[in-house]
Amino acid sequence: MALNLLMLGPPGAGKGTQAERFARARGIPKISTGDILREAVAHGTRLGRQIQSRIEAGNLVGDSTMVEIVQDRLALEDAKKGYVLDGFPRTTPQARALDAMLTGEAGHLTILLIEVPFEELVRRLQARRVCGRCGRNADPGLAEGIRCSRCGGTYVTRVDDSDGVVRQRLTVYLEETEPLVTYYDGRPTFFRINGNQSPDAVTAQVRDALAQSRALMLQQPGDASVDQAS
């Protein structure tokens, strides 16, 4: 049974860090729509040219574009055994589209919402850096001059992490993305994670949630909303 994990939460909540840790530990791909979009912009592709101004202004990319990107990515061979979604869905229409993609053996989904206070999110976003070459997030508190261990690139401040854009992105999240909580709340595999603690402590909560999700799946093997954590 495929292991499918969805990470929800506002920008700066730590979704990317936790998604990468979990994907690496389980040997499944971390699918970050943000990484896909930034790569398209960096390489000047047709998609990149279409979305560059929206990304730099802190706005969301259209639903139809995001659904097409994710559907194509989930069809690749490395996603057959499961995946971790980071950054998708961001709207209720995208969530409905994801539900339509999840059928049969691929239909079990665990949803984790990482929650962090607003002002802490602003502080984190203004302080964080990413690799200018591959887009990997730097570990919090990384010393100056350290290069990316994945590709050797230099860590830089993202263009969409300036103060005004940070607050705009968080506002967009609250207005357009937070309704996903209502959409998923009540499902047996929806869990709230306290993100206002150390990354290791968050990881421990993620593991506990997945253990609970596995137990629920075993109790209700016919419920497509329940995920198996192997």
Rosetta silent file (secondary structure, phi, psi, omega in degrees, C-alpha in Angstrom):
SEQUENCE: MALNLLMLGPPGAGKGTQAERFARARGIPKISTGDILREAVAHGTRLGRQIQSRIEAGNLVGDSTMVEIVQDRLALEDAKKGYVLDGFPRTTPQARALDAMLTGEAGHLTILLIEVPFEELVRRLQARRVCGRCGRNADPGLAEGIRCSRCGGTYVTRVDDSDGVVRQRLTVYLEETEPLVTYYDGRPTFFRINGNQSPDAVTAQVRDALAQSRALMLQQPGDASVDQAS
SCORE:     score description
SCORE:     0.000 S_00000001
   1 L     0.000  130.923 -178.265    0.000    0.000    0.000 S_00000001
   2 L   -65.216  143.610  176.959    1.406    3.401   -0.992 S_00000001
   3 E  -101.434  106.014 -177.016    2.420    5.775    1.811 S_00000001
   4 E  -114.352  121.815 -177.605    1.033    9.213    0.952 S_00000001
   5 E  -122.963  132.170  177.469    1.642   12.128    3.299 S_00000001
   6 E  -113.686  122.005  178.476    0.317   15.672    2.926 S_00000001
   7 E   -99.787  120.572  177.694    2.051   18.470    4.855 S_00000001
   8 E  -113.500  156.775  177.311   -0.119   21.553    5.489 S_00000001
   9 L   146.177  161.257 -177.985    0.727   24.846    7.160 S_00000001
  10 L   -71.089  164.972  174.239    1.665   28.452    6.384 S_00000001
  11 L   -55.209  135.127  179.500    4.971   29.536    4.827 S_00000001
  12 L    90.324   -2.656 -177.800    7.738   29.228    7.420 S_00000001
  13 L   -74.818  -17.094 -179.051    5.988   26.554    9.476 S_00000001
  14 L   103.056   14.721 -179.888    8.677   23.986    8.698 S_00000001
  15 H   -58.138  -45.333 -176.489    6.769   21.855    6.194 S_00000001
  16 H   -62.264  -43.423  179.721    9.746   21.578    3.868 S_00000001
  17 H   -62.030  -47.888 -178.612   12.152   20.461    6.590 S_00000001
  18 H   -68.196  -39.244  178.876    9.797   17.811    7.935 S_00000001
  19 H   -62.414  -43.294 -179.426    8.785   16.625    4.469 S_00000001
  20 H   -65.681  -41.847  178.482   12.423   16.205    3.444 S_00000001
  21 H   -60.422  -47.773 -175.996   13.284   14.310    6.623 S_00000001
  22 H   -67.085  -43.806 -179.406   10.365   11.947    6.263 S_00000001
  23 H   -61.463  -42.609  179.743   10.862   11.335    2.548 S_00000001
  24 H   -64.482  -41.374 -178.243   14.556   10.559    3.053 S_00000001
  25 H   -67.492  -34.024 -176.387   13.827    8.171    5.938 S_00000001
  26 H   -97.198   -6.409  179.666   11.152    6.268    3.984 S_00000001
  27 L    69.733   33.583  177.630   12.826    6.324    0.573 S_00000001
  28 L  -123.399  158.024 -175.629    9.943    8.101   -1.158 S_00000001
  29 L   -74.859  142.578  168.208    9.988   11.395   -3.102 S_00000001
  30 E   -92.416  119.900 -177.289    9.270   14.756   -1.532 S_00000001
  31 E  -107.309  103.542 -179.001    7.138   16.613   -4.039 S_00000001
  32 E  -107.822  112.551  179.267    7.343   20.344   -3.438 S_00000001
  33 H   -65.495  -29.845  176.586    5.360   22.430   -5.873 S_00000001
  34 H   -61.583  -43.771  178.204    7.305   25.472   -4.672 S_00000001
  35 H   -62.682  -42.624 -179.679   10.570   23.848   -5.755 S_00000001
  36 H   -61.196  -44.423 -178.045    9.066   22.890   -9.122 S_00000001
  37 H   -68.307  -42.931 -179.946    7.830   26.433   -9.738 S_00000001
  38 H   -65.255  -35.629  177.449   11.088   28.130   -8.658 S_00000001
  39 H   -64.973  -39.872  178.599   13.076   25.780  -10.900 S_00000001
  40 H   -62.985  -40.685  177.728   10.836   26.695  -13.820 S_00000001
  41 H   -65.311  -45.890 -177.472   11.430   30.407  -13.156 S_00000001
  42 H   -61.288  -34.453 -178.178   15.203   29.925  -12.784 S_00000001
  43 L   -93.035    0.132  176.474   15.412   28.066  -16.108 S_00000001
  44 L    63.901   32.960  179.079   13.141   30.489  -17.939 S_00000001
  45 L   -71.924  172.416  177.865   10.726   27.800  -19.111 S_00000001
  46 H   -57.274  -46.138  177.591    7.328   28.604  -20.587 S_00000001
  47 H   -61.762  -43.327 -178.802    5.727   27.889  -17.219 S_00000001
  48 H   -59.034  -42.186  179.701    8.401   29.927  -15.448 S_00000001
  49 H   -66.675  -32.763 -178.867    7.762   32.996  -17.571 S_00000001
  50 H   -70.937  -34.226 -170.336    4.028   32.716  -16.941 S_00000001
  51 H  -105.294   -7.893 -172.161    4.277   32.529  -13.159 S_00000001
  52 H   -56.304  -47.582 -176.610    7.350   34.613  -12.284 S_00000001
  53 H   -65.290  -35.251  179.851    5.530   37.872  -11.542 S_00000001
  54 H   -68.383  -43.393  179.814    2.946   36.110   -9.371 S_00000001
  55 H   -63.396  -46.391 -176.982    5.574   34.312   -7.298 S_00000001
  56 H   -66.790  -22.327  177.131    7.685   37.440   -6.767 S_00000001
  57 L   -89.129   -3.944  179.401    4.565   39.321   -5.603 S_00000001
  58 L    82.400   17.323 -179.753    3.738   36.595   -3.074 S_00000001
  59 L   -97.162  161.011  179.469    0.566   35.470   -4.846 S_00000001
  60 L   -82.388  150.821  174.233   -0.590   31.914   -5.526 S_00000001
  61 L   -80.991  150.214 -174.932   -0.395   30.249   -8.932 S_00000001
  62 L   -57.974  150.379 -177.063   -3.732   29.309  -10.511 S_00000001
  63 H   -58.076  -46.009 -174.936   -5.484   26.085   -9.539 S_00000001
  64 H   -63.097  -38.578  178.133   -5.521   24.544  -13.010 S_00000001
  65 H   -64.808  -44.972 -178.449   -1.767   25.055  -13.430 S_00000001
  66 H   -65.914  -42.204  179.882   -0.984   23.535  -10.034 S_00000001
  67 H   -62.038  -42.158  179.328   -3.266   20.531  -10.566 S_00000001
  68 H   -62.935  -42.502  179.439   -1.646   19.802  -13.933 S_00000001
  69 H   -61.329  -47.780 -176.453    1.854   19.996  -12.409 S_00000001
  70 H   -69.461  -40.823 -179.877    1.013   17.643   -9.544 S_00000001
  71 H   -60.532  -42.551  178.143   -0.913   15.153  -11.680 S_00000001
  72 H   -64.531  -40.164 -177.548    2.049   14.834  -14.039 S_00000001
  73 H   -69.301  -40.933 -178.406    4.466   14.421  -11.117 S_00000001
  74 H   -69.274  -16.529  179.355    2.419   11.749   -9.317 S_00000001
  75 L   -80.235  -11.197 -179.036    2.319    9.706  -12.534 S_00000001
  76 L   -73.146  155.165 -171.906    6.104    9.168  -12.447 S_00000001
  77 H   -61.331  -36.800 -174.780    7.448    5.776  -11.401 S_00000001
  78 H   -69.433  -11.526  179.600    9.195    6.942   -8.214 S_00000001
  79 H   -95.852    0.354 -176.242    5.850    8.043   -6.730 S_00000001
  80 L   -66.330  -31.215 -179.054    4.173    4.650   -7.071 S_00000001
  81 L   -91.156    2.996  179.431    5.227    3.561   -3.562 S_00000001
  82 E   126.903  175.282 -176.302    4.142    6.849   -2.013 S_00000001
  83 E  -167.423  167.419  172.574    5.244   10.445   -1.662 S_00000001
  84 E  -118.302  121.296  178.909    5.248   13.495    0.580 S_00000001
  85 E   -94.190  127.552  178.638    3.353   16.523   -0.735 S_00000001
  86 E  -130.006  109.804  179.064    4.630   19.942    0.349 S_00000001
  87 L   102.109    0.216  176.549    2.805   23.007   -0.979 S_00000001
  88 L  -146.327  135.088   -2.736   -0.117   21.237   -2.628 S_00000001
  89 L   -78.434  158.653  175.441   -3.033   21.541   -2.284 S_00000001
  90 L  -117.479   -8.219  177.346   -3.274   25.213   -1.304 S_00000001
  91 L  -136.199  162.217  179.464   -6.929   25.774   -2.106 S_00000001
  92 H   -62.223  -40.987  175.951  -10.120   23.749   -1.693 S_00000001
  93 H   -60.026  -36.599  176.919  -10.485   23.176   -5.475 S_00000001
  94 H   -65.956  -38.129  178.901   -6.947   21.767   -5.504 S_00000001
  95 H   -64.487  -40.909  177.890   -7.850   19.476   -2.580 S_00000001
  96 H   -63.615  -39.561  178.534  -10.880   18.174   -4.454 S_00000001
  97 H   -64.809  -38.725  177.359   -8.679   17.528   -7.484 S_00000001
  98 H   -64.137  -43.475  177.134   -6.205   15.608   -5.307 S_00000001
  99 H   -56.182  -38.926 -179.580   -9.021   13.466   -3.901 S_00000001
 100 H   -67.751  -27.734  178.363  -10.005   12.606   -7.470 S_00000001
 101 H   -75.917  -25.277 -172.453   -6.425   11.460   -8.172 S_00000001
 102 L   -93.191   97.432  179.923   -6.372    9.153   -5.133 S_00000001
 103 L  -131.832  154.571  176.899   -8.193    5.976   -6.048 S_00000001
 104 H    59.247 -132.320 -177.039   -7.729    2.298   -5.239 S_00000001
 105 H   -64.209  -23.002 -178.483   -4.345    1.353   -3.811 S_00000001
 106 H   -91.508    8.691 -168.384   -3.183    4.984   -4.086 S_00000001
 107 L   -88.441   -1.502 -176.096   -6.165    6.319   -2.134 S_00000001
 108 L   -94.601  127.067 -173.986   -4.865    6.499    1.451 S_00000001
 109 E  -133.795  129.262  172.200   -3.708    9.920    2.612 S_00000001
 110 E  -103.086  130.523 -176.380   -2.394   11.175    5.952 S_00000001
 111 E  -114.454  123.935  178.794   -2.760   14.943    6.468 S_00000001
 112 E  -117.544  124.493  176.553   -0.541   16.840    8.918 S_00000001
 113 E  -103.911  115.427  177.569   -1.171   20.499    9.773 S_00000001
 114 E   -93.891  120.563 -174.087    1.883   22.233   11.270 S_00000001
 115 E  -109.554  133.333  179.758    0.784   25.235   13.338 S_00000001
 116 L  -143.505  139.084  178.644    3.017   28.202   14.287 S_00000001
 117 L   -58.504  149.922 -173.400    2.051   31.700   15.636 S_00000001
 118 H   -55.921  -52.437 -175.314    1.915   34.485   13.015 S_00000001
 119 H   -66.224  -30.070  175.011    4.769   36.688   14.306 S_00000001
 120 H   -68.117  -35.534  176.134    7.045   33.665   14.681 S_00000001
 121 H   -63.449  -44.168  178.341    6.341   32.842   11.041 S_00000001
 122 H   -58.876  -45.760 -179.398    7.338   36.371    9.998 S_00000001
 123 H   -61.111  -45.122 -178.975   10.587   36.086   11.975 S_00000001
 124 H   -63.546  -45.013 -176.482   11.448   32.718   10.469 S_00000001
 125 H   -64.843  -37.741  179.966   10.728   33.745    6.905 S_00000001
 126 H   -71.515  -22.671 -176.581   12.850   36.877    7.145 S_00000001
 127 H   -96.268  -17.740 -170.824   15.764   34.869    8.590 S_00000001
 128 L   -79.176  157.213  176.463   15.729   31.782    6.381 S_00000001
 129 L  -133.337  154.042  178.325   17.972   31.053    3.412 S_00000001
 130 E  -131.796  159.545  177.016   17.787   28.595    0.552 S_00000001
 131 E   -69.498  127.195 -179.453   20.306   27.231   -1.936 S_00000001
 132 L   -70.524  -12.574 -178.951   20.374   29.489   -4.969 S_00000001
 133 L   -97.506  -51.203 -174.260   21.114   26.502   -7.198 S_00000001
 134 L  -111.501   -8.409  176.292   18.807   23.641   -6.105 S_00000001
 135 L    86.050    5.225 -179.200   16.362   25.409   -3.747 S_00000001
 136 L   -67.940  139.522  177.539   17.155   23.348   -0.626 S_00000001
 137 E   -73.250  137.209  173.817   16.344   25.055    2.687 S_00000001
 138 L   -75.136  147.452  174.725   19.312   25.851    4.922 S_00000001
 139 L   -64.173  143.140  179.035   19.191   24.456    8.447 S_00000001
 140 L   -56.115  134.725  177.332   18.149   27.119   10.996 S_00000001
 141 L    78.531   12.364 -179.860   21.167   28.978   12.400 S_00000001
 142 L   -62.143  134.503 -178.136   23.549   27.756    9.683 S_00000001
 143 L   -65.707  151.257  176.968   26.837   29.679    9.812 S_00000001
 144 L   -61.905  144.834  176.014   27.690   32.106    7.005 S_00000001
 145 L    91.822  -13.391  178.223   29.821   30.659    4.218 S_00000001
 146 L   -74.993  133.256 -179.217   28.514   27.090    4.483 S_00000001
 147 E   -98.846  161.317 -178.241   27.532   25.700    1.096 S_00000001
 148 L   -59.971  127.882 -178.987   24.683   23.377    0.199 S_00000001
 149 L   -73.645  -16.300 -179.361   25.571   19.749    0.989 S_00000001
 150 L   -82.099  -46.549 -173.273   23.398   18.539   -1.887 S_00000001
 151 L  -129.477   -6.088 -179.974   24.846   20.521   -4.806 S_00000001
 152 L    84.227    5.022 -179.711   27.536   22.869   -3.439 S_00000001
 153 L   -72.845  170.309 -179.562   25.511   25.982   -4.220 S_00000001
 154 E   -91.539  138.064  176.297   25.465   29.175   -2.155 S_00000001
 155 E   -78.629  134.643 -177.541   22.673   29.843    0.336 S_00000001
 156 E  -135.370  165.506  172.223   20.773   33.054   -0.378 S_00000001
 157 L   -82.051  130.685 -179.315   17.710   34.936    0.849 S_00000001
 158 L   -66.510  147.289 -179.180   14.716   34.152   -1.346 S_00000001
 159 H   -63.785  -26.229 -179.095   13.296   37.032   -3.382 S_00000001
 160 H   -95.719   20.180  177.069    9.869   36.329   -1.853 S_00000001
 161 H  -112.725   17.620  172.432   11.146   36.548    1.756 S_00000001
 162 L   -72.210  161.879 -171.808   11.362   40.347    2.009 S_00000001
 163 H   -57.061  -49.609 -177.554    9.225   41.887    4.791 S_00000001
 164 H   -64.015  -41.848 -179.315    6.393   43.130    2.614 S_00000001
 165 H   -69.932  -36.456  177.395    6.195   39.971    0.545 S_00000001
 166 H   -57.420  -50.154 -178.568    6.381   37.779    3.671 S_00000001
 167 H   -66.760  -33.736  175.914    3.334   39.457    5.189 S_00000001
 168 H   -64.907  -43.930 -179.958    1.536   39.326    1.837 S_00000001
 169 H   -62.648  -41.243  179.174    2.208   35.597    1.522 S_00000001
 170 H   -67.673  -37.020  176.889    0.908   34.950    5.034 S_00000001
 171 H   -63.896  -44.005  177.494   -2.188   37.043    4.329 S_00000001
 172 H   -59.641  -41.674  179.029   -2.805   35.070    1.136 S_00000001
 173 H   -59.466  -49.334 -177.300   -2.438   31.857    3.135 S_00000001
 174 H   -61.984  -37.881 -175.867   -4.955   32.935    5.746 S_00000001
 175 H   -78.938  -38.618 -169.306   -7.462   34.074    3.147 S_00000001
 176 H  -112.638  -27.450 -173.195   -7.165   31.324    0.549 S_00000001
 177 H  -100.727  -34.048 -176.911   -5.377   28.318    2.011 S_00000001
 178 L   -58.904  -28.427  174.800   -6.595   28.004    5.596 S_00000001
 179 H   -55.615  -16.794  175.032  -10.046   26.803    4.438 S_00000001
 180 H   -61.047  -31.365  178.106   -8.245   23.532    3.715 S_00000001
 181 H   -59.736  -44.137  177.337   -8.268   22.961    7.467 S_00000001
 182 H   -64.036  -39.173 -178.843  -12.059   22.971    7.358 S_00000001
 183 H   -62.595  -43.080 -175.508  -12.014   20.718    4.310 S_00000001
 184 H   -92.787  -22.930 -176.518   -9.819   18.062    5.949 S_00000001
 185 L   -59.315  135.710 -177.775  -10.812   18.487    9.591 S_00000001
 186 L   103.078  -19.506  174.464  -12.831   15.528   10.793 S_00000001
 187 L   -71.248  144.570 -177.037  -11.052   12.955    8.668 S_00000001
 188 L   -66.291  -17.457 -179.704   -9.550   10.209   10.831 S_00000001
 189 L  -109.537   26.072  173.644   -6.086   10.797    9.364 S_00000001
 190 E  -101.064  125.593 -176.314   -5.981   14.576    9.890 S_00000001
 191 E  -132.151  141.250  174.489   -3.549   15.614   12.665 S_00000001
 192 E   -96.645  131.538 -177.666   -2.461   18.964   14.142 S_00000001
 193 E  -118.604  131.051  176.975    1.275   19.304   14.865 S_00000001
 194 E   -76.656  105.091 -178.584    2.802   21.971   17.155 S_00000001
 195 L   -87.976   -0.669 -177.597    5.437   23.570   14.932 S_00000001
 196 L   -92.075   54.151  178.805    6.536   26.127   17.533 S_00000001
 197 L  -154.934 -177.341 -176.375    9.289   23.878   18.897 S_00000001
 198 L   -64.201  152.131  177.795   12.569   22.353   17.765 S_00000001
 199 H   -55.018  -37.733  179.907   12.656   20.494   14.418 S_00000001
 200 H   -66.038  -38.785  178.384   13.464   17.233   16.236 S_00000001
 201 H   -66.540  -37.962  176.831   10.453   17.638   18.530 S_00000001
 202 H   -64.148  -42.775  178.565    8.236   18.288   15.508 S_00000001
 203 H   -58.406  -40.181  178.769    9.624   15.175   13.830 S_00000001
 204 H   -62.545  -41.394  177.890    8.703   13.129   16.901 S_00000001
 205 H   -65.731  -37.101  177.457    5.117   14.406   16.727 S_00000001
 206 H   -60.752  -44.881  179.320    5.001   13.560   13.009 S_00000001
 207 H   -61.973  -41.708  179.203    6.053    9.990   13.768 S_00000001
 208 H   -62.486  -42.141 -179.773    3.413    9.682   16.491 S_00000001
 209 H   -63.050  -41.697 -179.828    0.721   10.945   14.131 S_00000001
 210 H   -67.389  -34.367  175.835    1.711    8.456   11.447 S_00000001
 211 H   -63.816  -41.665  177.259    1.631    5.621   13.976 S_00000001
 212 H   -64.487  -38.984  179.594   -1.917    6.647   14.893 S_00000001
 213 H   -63.104  -41.476  177.757   -2.806    6.825   11.206 S_00000001
 214 H   -61.434  -44.766 -179.611   -1.537    3.287   10.677 S_00000001
 215 H   -61.399  -41.473  179.071   -3.582    2.032   13.612 S_00000001
 216 H   -65.179  -38.954  178.902   -6.719    3.690   12.244 S_00000001
 217 H   -62.002  -41.973 -179.292   -6.113    2.193    8.818 S_00000001
 218 H   -66.451  -31.288  177.959   -5.853   -1.296   10.297 S_00000001
 219 H   -74.423  -32.169 -175.389   -9.138   -0.766   12.155 S_00000001
 220 L  -128.748   69.273 -173.080  -10.923    0.537    9.045 S_00000001
 221 L   -62.801  -16.587 -179.103   -9.243   -1.130    6.033 S_00000001
 222 L   -95.564    1.414 -175.643  -11.927    0.013    3.623 S_00000001
 223 L   -88.187  112.079 -176.419  -11.678    3.740    4.454 S_00000001
 224 L   -68.844  -11.875 -178.898   -9.910    5.540    1.591 S_00000001
 225 L   -90.168   -0.107 -177.231   -9.151    8.531    3.803 S_00000001
 226 L  -106.211  135.638 -173.818   -6.888    6.487    6.070 S_00000001
 227 L  -104.339  150.497  175.460   -3.222    6.035    5.300 S_00000001
 228 L  -101.716  121.856  174.861   -0.865    3.169    6.001 S_00000001
 229 L  -101.620  108.070 -176.091    2.476    4.084    7.537 S_00000001
 230 L   -86.235    0.000    0.000    4.713    1.095    7.014 S_00000001
